């Protein structure tokens, strides 16, 4: 388990609704019998295909939680440590992220960087 996953604790902290999962899977809500939040994945019981596992990392809640961790950094050291944790998680679980995830988190991270870095260190690039 990565540090980022431990910090976020998705099975305990995320509030995931049937409509969230139906939207993610692009299926009607009535196809979902129930959702089980396991420690590392969601298990979705479906009427049409039986059971299906979904990684927390693929959900919108994951991106929001990671973005929140970035925004909670109040020093450059905290922000760099957060980047390290995100990078380690991404390298280990790259198939569970996509280009949009990377782009969104990069924007959030750089926005936070520019709010923390004094102007004199921001080059005229």
PyMOL CGO cylinders between C-alpha atoms (Angstrom):
from pymol import cmd
from pymol.cgo import CYLINDER

trace = [
    CYLINDER, 0.00, 0.00, 0.00, 1.36, 3.41, -0.89, 0.3, 1, 1, 1, 1, 1, 1,
    CYLINDER, 1.36, 3.41, -0.89, 1.67, 6.36, 1.44, 0.3, 1, 1, 1, 1, 1, 1,
    CYLINDER, 1.67, 6.36, 1.44, -0.90, 8.28, -0.57, 0.3, 1, 1, 1, 1, 1, 1,
    CYLINDER, -0.90, 8.28, -0.57, -3.44, 5.47, -0.28, 0.3, 1, 1, 1, 1, 1, 1,
    CYLINDER, -3.44, 5.47, -0.28, -2.82, 5.25, 3.46, 0.3, 1, 1, 1, 1, 1, 1,
    CYLINDER, -2.82, 5.25, 3.46, -3.29, 8.98, 3.82, 0.3, 1, 1, 1, 1, 1, 1,
    CYLINDER, -3.29, 8.98, 3.82, -6.54, 9.05, 1.83, 0.3, 1, 1, 1, 1, 1, 1,
    CYLINDER, -6.54, 9.05, 1.83, -8.13, 5.86, 3.28, 0.3, 1, 1, 1, 1, 1, 1,
    CYLINDER, -8.13, 5.86, 3.28, -10.78, 5.67, 0.55, 0.3, 1, 1, 1, 1, 1, 1,
    CYLINDER, -10.78, 5.67, 0.55, -12.75, 2.74, 2.00, 0.3, 1, 1, 1, 1, 1, 1,
    CYLINDER, -12.75, 2.74, 2.00, -13.30, 4.76, 5.17, 0.3, 1, 1, 1, 1, 1, 1,
    CYLINDER, -13.30, 4.76, 5.17, -13.32, 8.35, 3.94, 0.3, 1, 1, 1, 1, 1, 1,
    CYLINDER, -13.32, 8.35, 3.94, -14.98, 8.37, 0.51, 0.3, 1, 1, 1, 1, 1, 1,
    CYLINDER, -14.98, 8.37, 0.51, -18.74, 8.79, 0.21, 0.3, 1, 1, 1, 1, 1, 1,
    CYLINDER, -18.74, 8.79, 0.21, -19.63, 6.89, -2.95, 0.3, 1, 1, 1, 1, 1, 1,
    CYLINDER, -19.63, 6.89, -2.95, -23.21, 6.68, -4.10, 0.3, 1, 1, 1, 1, 1, 1,
    CYLINDER, -23.21, 6.68, -4.10, -24.96, 4.31, -6.47, 0.3, 1, 1, 1, 1, 1, 1,
    CYLINDER, -24.96, 4.31, -6.47, -25.40, 7.22, -8.87, 0.3, 1, 1, 1, 1, 1, 1,
    CYLINDER, -25.40, 7.22, -8.87, -21.62, 7.91, -8.77, 0.3, 1, 1, 1, 1, 1, 1,
    CYLINDER, -21.62, 7.91, -8.77, -20.89, 4.32, -9.73, 0.3, 1, 1, 1, 1, 1, 1,
    CYLINDER, -20.89, 4.32, -9.73, -23.64, 4.16, -12.36, 0.3, 1, 1, 1, 1, 1, 1,
    CYLINDER, -23.64, 4.16, -12.36, -22.28, 7.32, -13.95, 0.3, 1, 1, 1, 1, 1, 1,
    CYLINDER, -22.28, 7.32, -13.95, -18.72, 5.96, -13.88, 0.3, 1, 1, 1, 1, 1, 1,
    CYLINDER, -18.72, 5.96, -13.88, -19.79, 2.64, -15.42, 0.3, 1, 1, 1, 1, 1, 1,
    CYLINDER, -19.79, 2.64, -15.42, -22.20, 4.37, -17.82, 0.3, 1, 1, 1, 1, 1, 1,
    CYLINDER, -22.20, 4.37, -17.82, -25.08, 2.10, -16.81, 0.3, 1, 1, 1, 1, 1, 1,
    CYLINDER, -25.08, 2.10, -16.81, -28.52, 2.75, -15.33, 0.3, 1, 1, 1, 1, 1, 1,
    CYLINDER, -28.52, 2.75, -15.33, -28.63, 2.86, -11.53, 0.3, 1, 1, 1, 1, 1, 1,
    CYLINDER, -28.63, 2.86, -11.53, -31.17, 0.03, -11.43, 0.3, 1, 1, 1, 1, 1, 1,
    CYLINDER, -31.17, 0.03, -11.43, -28.49, -2.34, -12.80, 0.3, 1, 1, 1, 1, 1, 1,
    CYLINDER, -28.49, -2.34, -12.80, -26.58, -1.97, -9.51, 0.3, 1, 1, 1, 1, 1, 1,
    CYLINDER, -26.58, -1.97, -9.51, -27.72, -4.29, -6.72, 0.3, 1, 1, 1, 1, 1, 1,
    CYLINDER, -27.72, -4.29, -6.72, -25.27, -3.00, -4.11, 0.3, 1, 1, 1, 1, 1, 1,
    CYLINDER, -25.27, -3.00, -4.11, -21.79, -1.61, -3.62, 0.3, 1, 1, 1, 1, 1, 1,
    CYLINDER, -21.79, -1.61, -3.62, -19.25, -2.95, -1.13, 0.3, 1, 1, 1, 1, 1, 1,
    CYLINDER, -19.25, -2.95, -1.13, -16.39, -0.67, -0.12, 0.3, 1, 1, 1, 1, 1, 1,
    CYLINDER, -16.39, -0.67, -0.12, -13.47, -3.00, 0.45, 0.3, 1, 1, 1, 1, 1, 1,
    CYLINDER, -13.47, -3.00, 0.45, -10.13, -1.79, 1.73, 0.3, 1, 1, 1, 1, 1, 1,
    CYLINDER, -10.13, -1.79, 1.73, -8.44, -1.54, -1.68, 0.3, 1, 1, 1, 1, 1, 1,
    CYLINDER, -8.44, -1.54, -1.68, -11.30, -1.67, -4.21, 0.3, 1, 1, 1, 1, 1, 1,
    CYLINDER, -11.30, -1.67, -4.21, -15.03, -1.35, -4.63, 0.3, 1, 1, 1, 1, 1, 1,
    CYLINDER, -15.03, -1.35, -4.63, -17.03, -4.45, -5.42, 0.3, 1, 1, 1, 1, 1, 1,
    CYLINDER, -17.03, -4.45, -5.42, -20.14, -3.65, -7.42, 0.3, 1, 1, 1, 1, 1, 1,
    CYLINDER, -20.14, -3.65, -7.42, -22.90, -6.26, -7.59, 0.3, 1, 1, 1, 1, 1, 1,
    CYLINDER, -22.90, -6.26, -7.59, -24.68, -5.81, -10.93, 0.3, 1, 1, 1, 1, 1, 1,
    CYLINDER, -24.68, -5.81, -10.93, -27.88, -7.37, -12.27, 0.3, 1, 1, 1, 1, 1, 1,
    CYLINDER, -27.88, -7.37, -12.27, -26.51, -7.68, -15.78, 0.3, 1, 1, 1, 1, 1, 1,
    CYLINDER, -26.51, -7.68, -15.78, -22.97, -9.08, -15.40, 0.3, 1, 1, 1, 1, 1, 1,
    CYLINDER, -22.97, -9.08, -15.40, -22.59, -10.19, -11.79, 0.3, 1, 1, 1, 1, 1, 1,
    CYLINDER, -22.59, -10.19, -11.79, -19.74, -8.65, -9.79, 0.3, 1, 1, 1, 1, 1, 1,
    CYLINDER, -19.74, -8.65, -9.79, -17.24, -6.05, -10.86, 0.3, 1, 1, 1, 1, 1, 1,
    CYLINDER, -17.24, -6.05, -10.86, -14.19, -4.59, -9.14, 0.3, 1, 1, 1, 1, 1, 1,
    CYLINDER, -14.19, -4.59, -9.14, -13.40, -0.89, -9.43, 0.3, 1, 1, 1, 1, 1, 1,
    CYLINDER, -13.40, -0.89, -9.43, -10.24, 0.78, -8.20, 0.3, 1, 1, 1, 1, 1, 1,
    CYLINDER, -10.24, 0.78, -8.20, -10.76, 3.82, -6.00, 0.3, 1, 1, 1, 1, 1, 1,
    CYLINDER, -10.76, 3.82, -6.00, -8.08, 5.52, -8.08, 0.3, 1, 1, 1, 1, 1, 1,
    CYLINDER, -8.08, 5.52, -8.08, -10.37, 5.58, -11.10, 0.3, 1, 1, 1, 1, 1, 1,
    CYLINDER, -10.37, 5.58, -11.10, -13.10, 7.55, -9.34, 0.3, 1, 1, 1, 1, 1, 1,
    CYLINDER, -13.10, 7.55, -9.34, -13.70, 11.28, -9.24, 0.3, 1, 1, 1, 1, 1, 1,
    CYLINDER, -13.70, 11.28, -9.24, -13.56, 11.12, -5.43, 0.3, 1, 1, 1, 1, 1, 1,
    CYLINDER, -13.56, 11.12, -5.43, -9.93, 9.99, -5.65, 0.3, 1, 1, 1, 1, 1, 1,
    CYLINDER, -9.93, 9.99, -5.65, -8.95, 12.99, -7.78, 0.3, 1, 1, 1, 1, 1, 1,
    CYLINDER, -8.95, 12.99, -7.78, -10.77, 15.37, -5.46, 0.3, 1, 1, 1, 1, 1, 1,
    CYLINDER, -10.77, 15.37, -5.46, -9.10, 13.83, -2.40, 0.3, 1, 1, 1, 1, 1, 1,
    CYLINDER, -9.10, 13.83, -2.40, -5.63, 14.03, -3.97, 0.3, 1, 1, 1, 1, 1, 1,
    CYLINDER, -5.63, 14.03, -3.97, -6.26, 17.63, -5.06, 0.3, 1, 1, 1, 1, 1, 1,
    CYLINDER, -6.26, 17.63, -5.06, -7.31, 18.42, -1.50, 0.3, 1, 1, 1, 1, 1, 1,
    CYLINDER, -7.31, 18.42, -1.50, -4.06, 16.93, -0.19, 0.3, 1, 1, 1, 1, 1, 1,
    CYLINDER, -4.06, 16.93, -0.19, -2.14, 19.20, -2.56, 0.3, 1, 1, 1, 1, 1, 1,
    CYLINDER, -2.14, 19.20, -2.56, -4.10, 22.26, -1.47, 0.3, 1, 1, 1, 1, 1, 1,
    CYLINDER, -4.10, 22.26, -1.47, -3.48, 21.45, 2.21, 0.3, 1, 1, 1, 1, 1, 1,
    CYLINDER, -3.48, 21.45, 2.21, 0.28, 21.89, 1.74, 0.3, 1, 1, 1, 1, 1, 1,
    CYLINDER, 0.28, 21.89, 1.74, 1.46, 25.09, 3.41, 0.3, 1, 1, 1, 1, 1, 1,
    CYLINDER, 1.46, 25.09, 3.41, 5.19, 24.80, 2.74, 0.3, 1, 1, 1, 1, 1, 1,
    CYLINDER, 5.19, 24.80, 2.74, 7.24, 23.91, -0.31, 0.3, 1, 1, 1, 1, 1, 1,
    CYLINDER, 7.24, 23.91, -0.31, 8.63, 20.88, 1.53, 0.3, 1, 1, 1, 1, 1, 1,
    CYLINDER, 8.63, 20.88, 1.53, 5.11, 19.57, 2.21, 0.3, 1, 1, 1, 1, 1, 1,
    CYLINDER, 5.11, 19.57, 2.21, 4.18, 20.19, -1.42, 0.3, 1, 1, 1, 1, 1, 1,
    CYLINDER, 4.18, 20.19, -1.42, 7.27, 18.37, -2.71, 0.3, 1, 1, 1, 1, 1, 1,
    CYLINDER, 7.27, 18.37, -2.71, 6.61, 15.44, -0.36, 0.3, 1, 1, 1, 1, 1, 1,
    CYLINDER, 6.61, 15.44, -0.36, 3.03, 15.30, -1.61, 0.3, 1, 1, 1, 1, 1, 1,
    CYLINDER, 3.03, 15.30, -1.61, 4.32, 15.26, -5.20, 0.3, 1, 1, 1, 1, 1, 1,
    CYLINDER, 4.32, 15.26, -5.20, 6.65, 12.38, -4.30, 0.3, 1, 1, 1, 1, 1, 1,
    CYLINDER, 6.65, 12.38, -4.30, 3.75, 10.39, -2.84, 0.3, 1, 1, 1, 1, 1, 1,
    CYLINDER, 3.75, 10.39, -2.84, 1.58, 11.06, -5.90, 0.3, 1, 1, 1, 1, 1, 1,
    CYLINDER, 1.58, 11.06, -5.90, 4.45, 10.12, -8.23, 0.3, 1, 1, 1, 1, 1, 1,
    CYLINDER, 4.45, 10.12, -8.23, 5.15, 6.88, -6.36, 0.3, 1, 1, 1, 1, 1, 1,
    CYLINDER, 5.15, 6.88, -6.36, 1.46, 5.97, -6.44, 0.3, 1, 1, 1, 1, 1, 1,
    CYLINDER, 1.46, 5.97, -6.44, 1.23, 6.80, -10.14, 0.3, 1, 1, 1, 1, 1, 1,
    CYLINDER, 1.23, 6.80, -10.14, 4.31, 4.71, -10.99, 0.3, 1, 1, 1, 1, 1, 1,
    CYLINDER, 4.31, 4.71, -10.99, 3.03, 1.73, -9.05, 0.3, 1, 1, 1, 1, 1, 1,
    CYLINDER, 3.03, 1.73, -9.05, -0.57, 1.98, -10.31, 0.3, 1, 1, 1, 1, 1, 1,
    CYLINDER, -0.57, 1.98, -10.31, -0.21, 3.74, -13.67, 0.3, 1, 1, 1, 1, 1, 1,
    CYLINDER, -0.21, 3.74, -13.67, -2.96, 1.65, -15.33, 0.3, 1, 1, 1, 1, 1, 1,
    CYLINDER, -2.96, 1.65, -15.33, -5.46, 3.10, -12.87, 0.3, 1, 1, 1, 1, 1, 1,
    CYLINDER, -5.46, 3.10, -12.87, -4.75, 6.70, -13.93, 0.3, 1, 1, 1, 1, 1, 1,
    CYLINDER, -4.75, 6.70, -13.93, -5.38, 8.33, -17.28, 0.3, 1, 1, 1, 1, 1, 1,
    CYLINDER, -5.38, 8.33, -17.28, -4.15, 11.45, -19.09, 0.3, 1, 1, 1, 1, 1, 1,
    CYLINDER, -4.15, 11.45, -19.09, -6.99, 13.58, -17.74, 0.3, 1, 1, 1, 1, 1, 1,
    CYLINDER, -6.99, 13.58, -17.74, -6.12, 12.57, -14.17, 0.3, 1, 1, 1, 1, 1, 1,
    CYLINDER, -6.12, 12.57, -14.17, -2.49, 13.53, -14.72, 0.3, 1, 1, 1, 1, 1, 1,
    CYLINDER, -2.49, 13.53, -14.72, -3.40, 16.83, -16.35, 0.3, 1, 1, 1, 1, 1, 1,
    CYLINDER, -3.40, 16.83, -16.35, -5.87, 17.79, -13.61, 0.3, 1, 1, 1, 1, 1, 1,
    CYLINDER, -5.87, 17.79, -13.61, -3.51, 16.94, -10.75, 0.3, 1, 1, 1, 1, 1, 1,
    CYLINDER, -3.51, 16.94, -10.75, -0.61, 18.71, -12.49, 0.3, 1, 1, 1, 1, 1, 1,
    CYLINDER, -0.61, 18.71, -12.49, -2.68, 21.88, -12.79, 0.3, 1, 1, 1, 1, 1, 1,
    CYLINDER, -2.68, 21.88, -12.79, -3.66, 21.75, -9.13, 0.3, 1, 1, 1, 1, 1, 1,
    CYLINDER, -3.66, 21.75, -9.13, -0.07, 21.07, -8.07, 0.3, 1, 1, 1, 1, 1, 1,
    CYLINDER, -0.07, 21.07, -8.07, 1.43, 23.90, -10.15, 0.3, 1, 1, 1, 1, 1, 1,
    CYLINDER, 1.43, 23.90, -10.15, -1.26, 26.30, -8.99, 0.3, 1, 1, 1, 1, 1, 1,
    CYLINDER, -1.26, 26.30, -8.99, -0.35, 25.49, -5.38, 0.3, 1, 1, 1, 1, 1, 1,
    CYLINDER, -0.35, 25.49, -5.38, 3.37, 25.79, -6.20, 0.3, 1, 1, 1, 1, 1, 1,
    CYLINDER, 3.37, 25.79, -6.20, 2.90, 29.30, -7.58, 0.3, 1, 1, 1, 1, 1, 1,
    CYLINDER, 2.90, 29.30, -7.58, 0.95, 30.37, -4.50, 0.3, 1, 1, 1, 1, 1, 1,
    CYLINDER, 0.95, 30.37, -4.50, 3.79, 29.18, -2.22, 0.3, 1, 1, 1, 1, 1, 1,
    CYLINDER, 3.79, 29.18, -2.22, 6.88, 30.22, -4.20, 0.3, 1, 1, 1, 1, 1, 1,
    CYLINDER, 6.88, 30.22, -4.20, 7.97, 33.82, -3.60, 0.3, 1, 1, 1, 1, 1, 1,
    CYLINDER, 7.97, 33.82, -3.60, 7.74, 35.98, -6.71, 0.3, 1, 1, 1, 1, 1, 1,
    CYLINDER, 7.74, 35.98, -6.71, 11.49, 36.54, -6.93, 0.3, 1, 1, 1, 1, 1, 1,
    CYLINDER, 11.49, 36.54, -6.93, 11.99, 32.78, -7.55, 0.3, 1, 1, 1, 1, 1, 1,
    CYLINDER, 11.99, 32.78, -7.55, 9.41, 32.61, -10.31, 0.3, 1, 1, 1, 1, 1, 1,
    CYLINDER, 9.41, 32.61, -10.31, 11.38, 33.05, -13.51, 0.3, 1, 1, 1, 1, 1, 1,
    CYLINDER, 11.38, 33.05, -13.51, 10.11, 35.07, -16.44, 0.3, 1, 1, 1, 1, 1, 1,
    CYLINDER, 10.11, 35.07, -16.44, 9.72, 31.89, -18.46, 0.3, 1, 1, 1, 1, 1, 1,
]
cmd.load_cgo(trace, "trace")
